[in-house]
Amino acid sequence: MNQTTTFPPYNIFMGTRPLPCPYIKGRVERKVVTDLSTPNAMELYEDLSRAGFRRSHNLAYRPACPNCNACIPVRIRVKDFNWSRSFRRIMKRNIDVTARDIVGSATEEQYFLFTRYQKSRHAQSEMASMNFLDFKAMIEDSPIDTRIIEFRNKKEDLISAMLADRQLDALSAVYSLFDPNLSDRSLGTYMILWLIDKAIKNKASYVYLGYWIEESKKMSYKKRFRPLEGLTPDGWKTI
């Protein structure tokens, strides 16, 4: 890393070296990162989230790519959320599912589901080669209130899981995985809907969904969750 700069009252911010963009062919990816491991980690990350940062382990990061602004931070404004007929059908389809919201702690059961999910959906990604210790670090290395929500069927089988951060005025979807053989349940969408419902019950204002790239088909699903706000040079605006 290089280009060290200090931005009071936060920590030191650093720029990563250029790497090939994983989303848009032919482009270069760079990030600005900072360590969240501070006594005021919750407040710090709340401010950074409003500025478009995301969390990975104990770091907060934001794209800072040369000559590119394709990555748009997005969040759902939950009080005005549009529960479409399609979303209601998905909720009804999973009425037999039980959610367990627990402190982020990795298990072998979760890791087994993770490896099945990766091999089915993202076999060529770097995450597909993660061992259990890598997975454990992803789940547990967090200086803030991070949860792992386990979703189980009537037989108590783990069918999906979501890693999520509790923030002062929001919930943030960090990572999700599900049984690739249960595509009829639309579990990826269901977990986001569950998080939206949780945010409403907690009187939170937003659910953060990370970054949206218009050119990426993998991210097109995020536009279904309305009203969806994106961070622009003029602040957060409805997409």
C-alpha positions in Angstrom: 0.0 0.0 0.0 1.0 3.6 -0.4 -0.1 7.2 -0.4 -0.6 7.5 3.3 -2.9 10.4 4.3 -4.4 11.4 7.7 -8.0 12.7 7.9 -8.8 13.9 11.4 -10.6 12.7 13.5 -10.3 9.3 11.8 -7.4 6.9 11.4 -4.8 6.8 8.7 -6.2 6.2 5.2 -4.2 4.3 2.7 -4.5 3.6 -1.0 -4.1 0.0 -2.3 -1.9 -0.8 -5.3 -3.7 -1.1 -8.7 -5.2 -4.5 -9.5 -7.4 -5.8 -12.4 -11.1 -4.9 -11.8 -13.1 -8.0 -10.9 -16.3 -6.5 -12.4 -15.5 -4.6 -15.6 -13.0 -6.1 -18.0 -10.0 -4.0 -18.9 -10.3 -1.6 -16.0 -8.1 -1.1 -12.9 -9.3 -1.3 -9.3 -7.9 0.7 -6.4 -9.3 1.3 -2.9 -8.9 3.6 0.0 -8.8 1.7 3.3 -8.6 2.5 7.0 -8.5 0.4 10.2 -11.7 0.3 12.2 -10.1 -1.1 15.3 -10.6 2.0 17.4 -12.4 2.7 20.7 -15.1 4.5 18.7 -15.4 1.9 15.9 -19.2 2.0 15.8 -19.4 5.7 15.4 -16.5 5.8 13.0 -18.1 3.2 10.7 -21.4 4.9 10.8 -19.8 8.1 9.4 -17.8 6.1 6.9 -20.9 4.2 5.7 -22.6 7.5 5.0 -19.5 8.4 2.9 -19.8 5.2 0.9 -17.4 2.9 2.7 -17.9 -0.9 3.3 -16.3 -3.2 5.9 -14.1 -6.3 5.4 -12.7 -7.8 8.5 -11.4 -4.9 10.6 -11.0 -2.6 7.6 -13.3 -0.1 6.0 -12.8 0.5 2.3 -14.1 2.5 -0.6 -13.2 2.2 -4.4 -10.8 4.9 -5.6 -10.3 3.8 -9.1 -8.5 5.9 -11.7 -10.8 7.4 -14.3 -13.8 5.3 -13.1 -16.7 5.9 -10.8 -18.8 2.9 -11.8 -19.2 1.6 -8.2 -22.1 3.4 -6.6 -22.7 2.8 -2.9 -26.4 1.9 -2.4 -28.8 1.6 0.5 -32.5 0.9 0.9 -34.7 3.5 2.6 -36.7 1.0 4.6 -39.6 3.2 5.9 -40.8 3.6 2.3 -39.9 0.2 1.1 -42.1 -1.2 -1.7 -43.3 -4.7 -0.8 -44.2 -5.8 -4.3 -46.3 -8.9 -5.1 -43.1 -10.7 -6.1 -41.5 -10.0 -2.7 -44.6 -11.0 -0.8 -44.7 -14.3 -2.7 -41.1 -15.0 -1.7 -41.8 -14.2 1.9 -44.8 -16.6 1.8 -42.7 -19.3 0.0 -40.3 -19.3 3.0 -42.8 -19.0 5.8 -41.5 -22.3 7.1 -38.0 -20.9 7.5 -36.6 -20.0 11.0 -34.0 -17.3 11.4 -31.4 -17.3 14.2 -29.7 -13.9 14.7 -26.5 -14.6 16.6 -23.1 -13.1 17.3 -20.8 -13.6 14.4 -19.2 -17.0 15.1 -18.1 -19.5 12.4 -19.1 -23.2 12.4 -18.1 -26.2 10.3 -21.8 -26.4 9.2 -21.7 -22.9 7.8 -18.4 -23.5 6.1 -19.7 -26.7 4.4 -22.6 -24.7 3.0 -20.2 -21.9 2.0 -18.0 -24.3 0.0 -21.1 -25.8 -1.8 -22.3 -22.3 -2.6 -19.0 -21.1 -3.9 -18.4 -24.2 -6.1 -21.9 -23.8 -7.6 -22.0 -20.0 -8.1 -18.5 -18.6 -8.0 -16.1 -21.5 -8.7 -13.5 -19.2 -10.4 -13.4 -16.6 -7.6 -10.7 -16.3 -5.0 -13.2 -17.0 -2.3 -13.7 -20.5 -3.7 -10.3 -21.5 -2.4 -10.9 -20.2 1.2 -10.1 -22.8 3.9 -12.0 -22.9 7.2 -9.6 -20.5 8.9 -10.1 -17.9 6.1 -13.9 -18.3 6.5 -13.6 -18.0 10.3 -11.7 -14.7 9.9 -14.3 -13.4 7.5 -17.1 -14.1 10.0 -15.3 -13.2 13.3 -12.7 -10.5 12.6 -14.8 -7.4 13.2 -14.5 -4.5 15.7 -18.2 -3.7 15.5 -21.5 -5.5 16.2 -21.4 -8.2 13.5 -24.1 -10.9 13.3 -24.5 -14.2 11.5 -28.1 -14.9 10.7 -28.7 -18.6 10.1 -31.8 -19.7 8.2 -33.1 -23.2 8.8 -36.0 -25.3 7.5 -38.4 -27.4 9.5 -35.8 -30.2 9.7 -33.3 -27.7 11.2 -31.1 -28.0 8.1 -29.0 -24.8 7.5 -30.2 -23.6 4.1 -28.8 -20.1 4.0 -26.8 -17.6 6.1 -26.1 -13.9 6.0 -23.3 -11.9 7.6 -24.6 -8.5 8.7 -23.4 -5.5 10.6 -25.6 -3.6 13.1 -25.0 0.1 12.9 -26.4 3.0 14.8 -29.1 3.8 12.3 -28.8 0.9 9.8 -28.2 -2.7 9.1 -25.6 -3.6 6.5 -25.6 -6.8 4.4 -21.9 -7.9 4.3 -22.1 -11.4 2.7 -24.7 -14.1 2.1 -24.7 -17.7 1.0 -27.4 -20.3 0.4 -28.0 -23.9 -0.7 -27.6 -23.9 -4.5 -30.1 -26.7 -4.8 -33.0 -24.5 -3.4 -33.2 -22.0 -6.2 -37.1 -22.1 -6.1 -37.0 -20.4 -2.7 -35.1 -17.3 -4.0 -33.1 -17.3 -0.7 -30.8 -14.5 -1.8 -33.7 -12.2 -2.1 -35.4 -13.6 0.9 -32.5 -12.8 3.2 -32.5 -9.2 2.1 -36.2 -8.9 2.7 -35.7 -10.4 6.1 -33.0 -7.8 6.8 -35.4 -5.0 5.7 -38.1 -6.3 8.0 -35.6 -6.5 10.8 -34.5 -2.9 10.2 -38.1 -1.7 10.2 -38.7 -3.5 13.5 -35.5 -2.0 15.0 -36.6 1.5 13.7 -33.5 1.8 11.6 -33.5 4.0 8.6 -31.5 2.0 6.0 -30.2 -1.3 4.8 -26.9 -1.0 3.1 -26.3 -3.3 0.1 -22.7 -2.4 -0.8 -21.9 -1.3 -4.4 -24.0 -1.3 -7.5 -22.4 -1.3 -11.0 -24.8 -0.6 -13.9 -22.6 -2.7 -16.2 -22.5 -5.7 -14.0 -25.4 -8.2 -14.5 -24.5 -9.8 -11.1 -25.5 -6.6 -9.3 -28.7 -5.9 -11.3 -30.9 -7.5 -8.6 -30.2 -4.6 -6.3 -32.4 -2.3 -8.3 -35.4 -4.3 -7.4 -35.3 -3.1 -3.8 -37.0 0.3 -3.9 -36.6 3.0 -3.0 -32.9 2.5 -3.5 -30.6 5.4 -2.8 -27.2 5.8 -4.4 -24.3 8.1 -3.2 -23.7 10.8 -5.8 -21.4 13.9 -5.7 -24.4 15.8 -4.4 -25.2 13.3 -1.6 -27.6 10.3 -1.4 -30.2 10.4 -4.1 -32.9 8.0 -5.1 -31.9 5.8 -8.1 
